[in-house]
């Protein structure tokens, strides 16, 4: 590594971490101001509030990482351009492409750290953060789903007209066992209630119909216990649930939802794909940041930094829009996750090709 590489890498990483710390501190103060009344009304212990913000800080740092790395790149490069350092580097026989190397090295280091963070470390912090918000910030959750259909086994299907998550009770419950196109058995119950001590469901006023060799048998009962692949957690709040899974857990949960026939899987698929695209976004935005701010302009570094902010926020808007479209079911989650990177990579390539050397 040459002296110029160490020089640029040190300035780039220093600017990145300074920007992260500054923005995270500002956002934490704003967030505390907004939620302070909730903390007081819910009597949240000060110790838990402090622990909450220790978990909240890395969440914000990760969320802003594409912006902060872009801002840091623009700030460092624009300042070097205003001091005529870049002209001196290029006149010294170093090509613009070679000058990008320390930036890409720094961005790659940040990208690898971010991937490990969002894949395995951050979800553990998010579990505590989301649990705190559910208790001390959010209102009490009530399950509002109606006419719930679930696949709980390869040949077993469940239907409930409604479910009360406060007392773990479902109403107008139906359990069907189907072999191909043939109905093997059908159980209907007026109520189904979770028994936490037995880890089972209790059926009330039930009827069982069985079909064997073309013959039907019917039996009735008042109460009985049963064990099925259905649990009260399936009807709990899913508020930010996708952020609390590690990458392996997220993949397993998506597979579980698909096996149950749940339609609202897009939010989890987008989360999974975005965890792979985030590191690439950091490298792409770093290169764009260098290209945007490498030229010395009459307006000075301030204009280039402001322009960098504008591009960074356009990227965020692009990410939010593509995610919303995918959640609506009009765009593939895989494409929605990669589309902002593909668009900005194309923009960066065009800008690089048109940059005067």
Secondary structure, 3 states (H helix, E strand, C coil): CCHHHHHHHHHHHHHHHHHHHHHHHHHHHHHHHHHHHHHHHCCCCHHHHHHHHHHHHHHHHHHCHHHHHHHHHHHHHHHHHHCCHHHHHHHCCCCHHHHHHHHHHHHHHHHHHHHHHHHHHHHHHHHHHHHHHHHHCCCCCCCCCEEEEEEEECCEEEEEEEEECCCCEEEEEEEEEEECCEEEEEEEEEEEEEECCCCEEEEEEEEEEEEECCEEEEEEEEEEEECCCCCHHHHCCCCCHHHHCCHHHHHHHHHHHHHCCCCCCHHHHHHHHHHHHHHHHHHHHHHHHHHHHCCCCCCCHHHHHHHHHHHHHHHHHHHHHHHHHHHCCCCCHHHHHHHHHHHHHHHHHHHHHHCCC
